[in-house]
Amino acid sequence: MKKKLFAIILCAAMSASALTGCGAKDTVEKAADQATAAVEKAGDAVEKAGDAVEEAVSAADLSAVDVTVEFGDYEAMKNLSTEIQNGRATGQVVQVDGTVSNFAKGMSYSIGEKDEAAGQSIGTTFKIVGVEEDDYPTDGTHAKITGKVAPDPENGAAFYIYTLPEFVEVIE
């Protein structure tokens, strides 16, 4: 999130400097000020949305589980994943007992199930609120994760299971 905000600010500054030769100095300065204000407003909105997700997860009663996926239940995981991806599980508290996968070196973590006979896997992404990447379970770990389904505050089109560290159980 901070990288995106920095990139937006950098683009605004570069655009303003590129326009320096195109008009009067006052016009360029005004455009730069407007661009900076818009970037700051967008950054504030993203930060507020992220805070809202964190508060919602923190305030949620994660002991009142709406959907449970048991370890090895590929069909239940497939159904849950479809519901989450289509935005139909938003607000539900889910518990998934599955295998953790780490995609793109920490950019995305998912928990899912395998259908050994068909050679297929399916899962859904999750985020642990308030922790760094080093605190996530490692790739291939058997874990049980309980969390609340919510849209990504940065783009709204992606959905995650948001959880807290105390609701991530690594199973040996």
N, C-alpha and C positions, 0 to 999 in steps of 0.2 A: 504494500500500500504506500509506504514512504517512497519507494523507488518510483512508482507511477506519479506521485505528486511532484517529486523532484524533476522528473522528465517533463511534466506539463509546465512547471515553472521555467525550466530551461528553454523549452520551445517558445514560450511567451516572450522571454527575454531576447532570444535570437530573432524572433519575428519583429520585435520592436526595433532592434538594432538594424535589421535589414531594411526597414522602412525609413531609416534616417535620411537617406538620400532622396526619398520620394516626395517629401513635402516639407512644410515648415516644421521647425523644431518643436513648437508648441503642440502641433498636431500629433507628432510622433510621441512626445511625452504623455499626452493625454491618452493615446491608444495603449501605450505601455502600462499606464496606471490602471486603465480599465481591464486590461488583460490580467494584470497581477491581482486585482480585486476579484475577478471571476475565478481565477485559479484558487485563491484563498477560500472563497465561498464553496467551491467544489470539494476542496480538501476537508473543510469543516463538515460538510454533509456526509462524506465517506466516513470520517472519524465518528460522527454521531451515530451513524448506522451500525458501525462496528461495536460501539459501546452498547447500543440497544440490544444487539445479539448477545453480547456477553451478559448483560443484565437479565435478559430473558432466560438464558440457560442457568444462570446463578439462582434466579428466583423460581425456576421450574421445580416441581416435585418429581424428581427423576425416579422416585420409588414407585410411582403410579404408571407402570409401563402399559402402553396401548398395544404394541406389537412385539412379539418375541420370535427370534429366529434361532433355533437350536443348532448346535454344531453338526455339520454334514447335511442339513436340510436345504438342498440346492433349490428346490421349487419355491420354498418360503422366501429365500433370499432373492430369487428372480422376481417374485411378486412384489416384495418390498422395494427392490431397486427400481422397478418400473413405476411404482407409486411415487417414489421420491423424485425420480428424474422428470416425471410429468407434473410435479408440483401438487400432487394430491395428498401428500403425507405431511404437509406443512403444519407445524404445531404439535405433531404427535411425538410422544416419548417412545423410543424404540430401543430394544436390546438385541444386539447381534453377537452371537458366539461363533467366531469364525477365524479366518487367517488374515493377518495384516499384510498388505502389499504397499510398497513404496515405489511410486512412479516418478520418473524424471528427477532422481536424486533429491528427494525431499520436497518437491513442489506439490505433490499430492499424495495423500495416504488414503487407502481404502481398506475396508474389511469385507470379506466375502466368503463364498463357499465354492467348492469344486464338485463337478459331476465327473468322477473318475472314469466311468464307463464311456461317456461321450467325449471326454477330454476337454471339457469346457469349464470356465470359471466365470463367476459373476459377483459383483459387489457394488458397494456404494462408498463415496468419499466421506471422510470425517475430519473434523478439526477439534483439537483439544485447546480449549480457551485458557489463555494465560500461561502457556508454556512455550519453550523453544523447541526447535526440531530435534535436538538431542534427547529430549524427554519423551518422544514418541516411541511406541514399540517398534522393534526392528522388523525388517522385511522377513516374511515367513513365520512370524510369531503367532502362536495360538492365543487369542485374546477374547475377552468379553467386554463389549463397549455398550454403555447405556447413555443415551443422549436425546436431545430434542432436534427435530428436523426443522430447518429454517433456510431461507434463501441466502445466498452470498450477498452481503451488503454492498460489495463493490460493483456487481453486475446484475444481480437479481435473477439471472437466467439459470444459474447453477444452484443446486441445493446440496446441503451437507447435513450430516449428523454432527451437531455441536455438543461437546461434552466437557466435563471437568476432569482433572487428573484423578480424583478419588473414584470416578466411575469408569475407569479403565483398569481392567483386571487382566494381567498377563497370566496365562495358564501354562504351567510347566508340563 
